[in-house]
Amino acid sequence: MTDHTEDLLNLYVDGELPLDRQGELFAHLAESREARVQFNALMDFRLATRIDANPVAPAVDEALFQRIDELRAGPVRDRAGDRQPFRALRRRVTVGTALALVALVIAVGALLPGPEPVETVRIVPIEHAEPVYVIYPGVTVEDDTLEGQ
């Protein structure tokens, strides 16, 4: 395998190979068994390096546990005041405020556009159509198996 092919493989695995040069690489991969073996090895290596978890640095881990210990050793606060019943949070609203709010909601609803009219769908029979499958933007493959039917 040449250095040029190896450079193309490395660029492809890193995601830096331009689309116009990928055809050259895939053509070479179709012809050369050695290049395919190298390509599979690179892809296996890439997959293996993705699986490894990033370990936490010991200093960060130790600092976290120290902070937890500090919080546990700190003074205990009485949080009974934080647990007031929901009814204690109610506020009275005047009738005028309620009517103004209702009028505002109605006015906003009247200003919003209504639903779009539904268009009828018309089905038109096609005598002959060639199927085209879009695989990837910019790459199309035409199927000519239906031409004889």
N, C-alpha and C positions, 0 to 999 in steps of 0.2 A: 504494500500500500504506500502511496506517495505521500509526501509531506503536505501537498496541496489538498488531498482528500482528507487527511487527518485534520487540517485546519478547518475545512468545511464541516466536518463532523462536530468539532468542538464549538464552532460558531452556532451550528444548529441546536446543539444540546443547551447552549447558553441562551438561546432565543435571539441571537444577534444576526443570523443569516438572513439577508434580504430575500423577499419572495421570488425575485427574478433569478436568483442563484440556486434556489431549492430544487428546481427541475434538474439541474446539472448533478446535484448530489444524489437525488433519487434514481437518476439514470445510472449513475455509477454503482449505487447499491444494488440495483437490479442485475448488473453484470458481474460484480465481484463478490465472491463468497467471503473473502477475507475482510472486505469493508463491512459486510453485514455482521460478521462476528464482532468486529471492533465497535460498530454502532450499538449492537445489543449489549455489549459489555459497558459502554458509556451510559446507556439508558438504565441498566441495572444499578450502576454506581450512583446515578442521580437519584433513583428511587431509594436506595439504601441510605443516602445522606439526608434525605427528607424525613425519614422515620425517626432518626435520633432526636431525643428530647433535649432541650437546652437545660443544663443543670443550673440550679440557683447557686450563686456564689455564697460561700460560707459566711462571709461578713454580713451579707444581706439577711441570710437566714437567722443568724445570731441576733441581729438588731431587731428583727421581728419578734422573736421570742422574748427578748429583753423588754420591749414595749408592752407585750401582753402581760408579763409579770408586773410591770409598773402599774398598769391599769387594774389588775386584780388586787394589788396591795393598797391602792388609793382609797380615799374615804367613800363610804357608801352613801349615796344620796337618796333621800326620800322622794320618790316620784309619784306619790299618791295624787298630787295636784295635777299631774299630766294626764291622769285617767278620769277626767270628768265625764259624766254622761253626756250623750249627744244632745239631749234636751236642753242642757245648760248653755249650749251654743246658739240656740234659736234667738232670733230678733223679730220684733214686730214690724210689719210693713203696713203703711197706711193704704186706705182704699184708693186714694188718688195716685199713689205710686204704682199700685198694681194695675190700675186702668191705663196709666201712661205706658207701662211696659207692654200690655196687651195691644194698645194702639200702635206702638213701635213695631211689634212683631207682625201685625197685619199690614202695615205700610211697607215693610221690607219684603214681605211675601208678595204683595201686589206689584212691586217694582222688579222682581226677579222674572226672567223669561220663562214662559211655559214650556211644556215638553215639545220636543221636535216632532214634526209629522213623520209617520212611518212611511217609507218608500216601498212600493210594491216591487217584488223581485220577478223579473221576467227571465224564463229559462229559454235559451235559444239553442236548438240542436246544431251540432257541428258535424259536418260530413267527414272531414279528415283533419286530424290534429296530430302533430308530432309531439310525443311526450319529451319534456326537458326537465331534468333533475338538477337542482342547484345544490351542489355539494358544499361549497365554501364561496363566500363572496369573491367574484372574479374568476371562478373556475366552474365551468358547466360541462356536463356530459350528456350527449344526446343518445337516445335509445332508438335504434332503427329496427327493432324486432317486430314492430307492429305494421311496418310498411307492406308486408306481403299479405296481410289479412284483409 
